[in-house]
Amino acid sequence: MQTHREMNFDALVVGGGIAGLQAALDLADQNFKVAVVEKDASIGGKMIRLSKVFPTLDCASCITTPKMAASAHHENITLFTYCDLKSISRESDTVLAARVVQKPRYVEADKCIGCRQCEYGCPVHVPDPEQGNFSMRKAIYIPFSNAIPQIALMDVENCSLCGKCAKVCPTGAVNYFQQPEELVIRAKTAVLATGFRLTPLDQKPEYGKGKILNVISSLDMERLLAPHGPYQRVLRPSDGKEPDAIAYVQCAGSRDKTLGVSYCSRVCCMYAIKQAMLLSGALPLADITIYYMDIRAFGKGYEQFFQNAKAMGIEFVKAKIAKIEQADNQSVRLRYEDQEGAGAVMEREHDLVVLSLGMVPEWHPEGICPVGCDTDAFIRTPMSRLSPTLTDMEGVFVAGVAAGPKDIVDTIAEAGAAAMEASNYLNKLNKKAAA
Ligand SMILES: Cc1cc2nc3c(=O)[nH]c(=O)nc-3n(C[C@H](O)[C@H](O)[C@H](O)COP(=O)(O)OP(=O)(O)OC[C@H]3O[C@@H](n4cnc5c(N)ncnc54)[C@H](O)[C@@H]3O)c2cc1C
C-alpha cells in the first residue's frame, strides 16, 4: 500500500445506488457529515443503468442524474468510489471503523478533467459490461457518459502499455504506478445500501446456461432500450436482426428452489411489462409475449399499467417455461405447459428471449461486518414489523434491496426511514456526550 489515511464522519453509507444516495442526502441535509463508499467507479447503482421506470415511464437517467449530482456537490457528503470495503467493526461504544481500500484507477483523480482524450487515443477495444457486452469500450475509459465522478480508469488486464493515453492526457493524470490506498473511515452510525445483482444466467441447464446467443437478461434489455444504449435501437445480439417476435420468461430466477431463490423478487412482472410496452413503441410490428406464472402488480398504479399493456396488444400466456433451446435461424424455442388452455405441452419459437431474472444480494457481510442475514441471504431486519431498517448491530441500519427485493419507490421510502433512524441515533449519542 502506498498511503494510509484516517478520516472521521458522522455517518457511513455503504453503496452509492439510489438507496445509499437518498440516505446520504437526507442525513447531509440535517447537517451530518456523510461518507459514501461505493465499489464501482461511478455512483448511481442499477437505476442509472435502466432505460425508463415503471409505472410512469420517466427516463431513468433524467431522474437519477440530479440525485447523483446533488450528492457529489453536497458540502456534507464525501464520495469514495472504486473502493473495496474490507471490514466494518465497532471500535468503541460510539465509533464504528470501516477499513476500505481505494483501488488504483491508474489515473490521478485530482488531475483528471474528464476530457476523454485518453479514451479516444487508446487503441484497445474490449467488450463493455456497462452495455451488456454488446458494444466495445477502450482499455482506459470513463464508465459511462453521465458517470459521477467523471474520472477515467484503466483496465490494466487489457492495457497494452502502449503509452498513448499518457501522451495525449493534457494534465498528466495517467499514472501507471499508482498504488492502492488504505483508508480508515470512522463514523458513529452506518447505513448499508449494497443492493442486488441478478440471479446468475448460467445456473439453470434447462434455460441454456447463458450459452444461447439470443437469450438475454432483463438488465441487458434495459441497455438495448436505453437512449444511450449500445445500438440506439433494439437489435438481437447474434446477427443484428431487428426481432419480430420477443418473449419474456417470468420467474426465470425467482420462486425457484433449484436456484435457492424461493422468494418472489417483486419487480420482475412490472419491469417485464414496462419493457414490453417500450418494445411495442420501438418495434411497432413485433409480437411480444410474456409467459408468466402469476402477474404481481402490487404497487400504486401498477394494476392499471398491466391493463394498459394488455390493451396495447401484448400477449400474456399463463405458463411456466420448462425448457429453452436453440432453434433454426438463430431463433429460440420455448417448451411449456399451457396452463389456461387444455394444459397441453406446447412449443413456440421467438427471435429473442428475455429472462426475467430475480434479485439476489450483491454483498454478503460474513467476515466483513457482524450484521446477520436471513435465510434468503438478505440483511436481517429483526424488528421488521415496527422498525424495518434496524439490523441486529446497534447503530447500523439497512436500506433498499440490501434488505430484500423492492422497487424504486419502496427503496426511496426505506432510505428516508433509515436516514431518520440514523439521525435519531446520532442525536441521542450527541446528547449523551453533551450531558
Ligand atoms: C431489469 C430491471 C429493471 C428494473 N426497472 C425498475 C423500474 O422501472 N421501476 C422500479 O421502481 N424499479 C425497477 N427495478 C428495481 C430497481 O432497480 C431497484 O429497486 C433499485 O435499483 C434498488 O436500489 P438500491 O440502491 O437498493 O440497489 P442498487 O441499485 O443495486 O445499488 C447498490 C449499490 O451498492 C454498491 N455496492 C454493493 N456492494 C458494495 C460494497 N461491498 N461496497 C461498496 N458498494 C457496494 C453497488 O455497486 C451499487 O452501486 C428494476 C430492476 C431490474 C433488475
The ligand as an SDF file (V2000), in Angstrom:
LIG
                    3D

 53 58  0  0  0  0  0  0  0  0999 V2000
  -34.1400   -5.1770  -15.1680 C   0  0  0  0  0  0  0  0  0  0  0  0
  -34.6320   -4.3250  -14.0390 C   0  0  0  0  0  0  0  0  0  0  0  0
  -35.4950   -3.2510  -14.2830 C   0  0  0  0  0  0  0  0  0  0  0  0
  -35.9990   -2.5000  -13.2270 C   0  0  0  0  0  0  0  0  0  0  0  0
  -36.8640   -1.4950  -13.5110 N   0  0  0  0  0  0  0  0  0  0  0  0
  -37.4520   -0.8070  -12.4840 C   0  0  0  0  0  0  0  0  0  0  0  0
  -38.4260    0.2070  -12.7500 C   0  0  0  0  0  0  0  0  0  0  0  0
  -38.7300    0.5000  -13.9090 O   0  0  0  0  0  0  0  0  0  0  0  0
  -39.0300    0.8230  -11.6810 N   0  0  0  0  0  0  0  0  0  0  0  0
  -38.7310    0.4900  -10.3790 C   0  0  0  0  0  0  0  0  0  0  0  0
  -39.3320    1.0430   -9.4480 O   0  0  0  0  0  0  0  0  0  0  0  0
  -37.7650   -0.4500  -10.1110 N   0  0  0  0  0  0  0  0  0  0  0  0
  -37.1140   -1.0900  -11.1240 C   0  0  0  0  0  0  0  0  0  0  0  0
  -36.1540   -2.0280  -10.8480 N   0  0  0  0  0  0  0  0  0  0  0  0
  -35.7050   -2.1970   -9.4450 C   0  0  0  0  0  0  0  0  0  0  0  0
  -34.6090   -1.1620   -9.1020 C   0  0  0  0  0  0  0  0  0  0  0  0
  -33.5010   -1.4120   -9.9170 O   0  0  0  0  0  0  0  0  0  0  0  0
  -34.2260   -1.2680   -7.6150 C   0  0  0  0  0  0  0  0  0  0  0  0
  -35.3750   -1.0370   -6.8350 O   0  0  0  0  0  0  0  0  0  0  0  0
  -33.1770   -0.2350   -7.2100 C   0  0  0  0  0  0  0  0  0  0  0  0
  -32.0950   -0.2170   -8.1170 O   0  0  0  0  0  0  0  0  0  0  0  0
  -32.6530   -0.5650   -5.8100 C   0  0  0  0  0  0  0  0  0  0  0  0
  -31.6490    0.3530   -5.4470 O   0  0  0  0  0  0  0  0  0  0  0  0
  -30.5420    0.0100   -4.3470 P   0  0  0  0  0  0  0  0  0  0  0  0
  -29.7950    1.2630   -4.1430 O   0  0  0  0  0  0  0  0  0  0  0  0
  -31.1660   -0.6660   -3.1820 O   0  0  0  0  0  0  0  0  0  0  0  0
  -29.6130   -1.1020   -5.0340 O   0  0  0  0  0  0  0  0  0  0  0  0
  -28.5680   -0.9860   -6.2630 P   0  0  0  0  0  0  0  0  0  0  0  0
  -29.1370   -0.1950   -7.3830 O   0  0  0  0  0  0  0  0  0  0  0  0
  -28.1520   -2.3990   -6.5240 O   0  0  0  0  0  0  0  0  0  0  0  0
  -27.3370   -0.1700   -5.6620 O   0  0  0  0  0  0  0  0  0  0  0  0
  -26.4610   -0.7500   -4.7290 C   0  0  0  0  0  0  0  0  0  0  0  0
  -25.1080   -0.0670   -4.8280 C   0  0  0  0  0  0  0  0  0  0  0  0
  -24.2460   -0.5900   -3.8130 O   0  0  0  0  0  0  0  0  0  0  0  0
  -22.9650   -0.8700   -4.3800 C   0  0  0  0  0  0  0  0  0  0  0  0
  -22.3260   -1.9180   -3.5650 N   0  0  0  0  0  0  0  0  0  0  0  0
  -22.6770   -3.2190   -3.4510 C   0  0  0  0  0  0  0  0  0  0  0  0
  -21.8480   -3.8610   -2.5960 N   0  0  0  0  0  0  0  0  0  0  0  0
  -20.9620   -2.9360   -2.1510 C   0  0  0  0  0  0  0  0  0  0  0  0
  -19.8460   -2.9830   -1.2660 C   0  0  0  0  0  0  0  0  0  0  0  0
  -19.4930   -4.1120   -0.6380 N   0  0  0  0  0  0  0  0  0  0  0  0
  -19.1360   -1.8560   -1.0580 N   0  0  0  0  0  0  0  0  0  0  0  0
  -19.4810   -0.7030   -1.6850 C   0  0  0  0  0  0  0  0  0  0  0  0
  -20.5260   -0.5990   -2.5470 N   0  0  0  0  0  0  0  0  0  0  0  0
  -21.2540   -1.6960   -2.7740 C   0  0  0  0  0  0  0  0  0  0  0  0
  -23.2880   -1.3130   -5.7970 C   0  0  0  0  0  0  0  0  0  0  0  0
  -22.1510   -1.2040   -6.6400 O   0  0  0  0  0  0  0  0  0  0  0  0
  -24.4100   -0.3320   -6.1600 C   0  0  0  0  0  0  0  0  0  0  0  0
  -23.8960    0.8810   -6.6680 O   0  0  0  0  0  0  0  0  0  0  0  0
  -35.6310   -2.7960  -11.8840 C   0  0  0  0  0  0  0  0  0  0  0  0
  -34.7430   -3.8600  -11.6310 C   0  0  0  0  0  0  0  0  0  0  0  0
  -34.2570   -4.6130  -12.6950 C   0  0  0  0  0  0  0  0  0  0  0  0
  -33.3420   -5.7700  -12.4090 C   0  0  0  0  0  0  0  0  0  0  0  0
  1  2  1  0
  2  3  1  0
  2 52  2  0
  3  4  2  0
  4  5  1  0
  4 50  1  0
  5  6  2  0
  6  7  1  0
  6 13  1  0
  7  8  2  0
  7  9  1  0
  9 10  1  0
 10 11  2  0
 10 12  1  0
 12 13  2  0
 13 14  1  0
 14 15  1  0
 14 50  1  0
 15 16  1  0
 16 17  1  0
 16 18  1  0
 18 19  1  0
 18 20  1  0
 20 21  1  0
 20 22  1  0
 22 23  1  0
 23 24  1  0
 24 25  2  0
 24 26  1  0
 24 27  1  0
 27 28  1  0
 28 29  2  0
 28 30  1  0
 28 31  1  0
 31 32  1  0
 32 33  1  0
 33 34  1  0
 33 48  1  0
 34 35  1  0
 35 36  1  0
 35 46  1  0
 36 37  1  0
 36 45  1  0
 37 38  2  0
 38 39  1  0
 39 40  1  0
 39 45  2  0
 40 41  1  0
 40 42  2  0
 42 43  1  0
 43 44  2  0
 44 45  1  0
 46 47  1  0
 46 48  1  0
 48 49  1  0
 50 51  2  0
 51 52  1  0
 52 53  1  0
M  END
$$$$
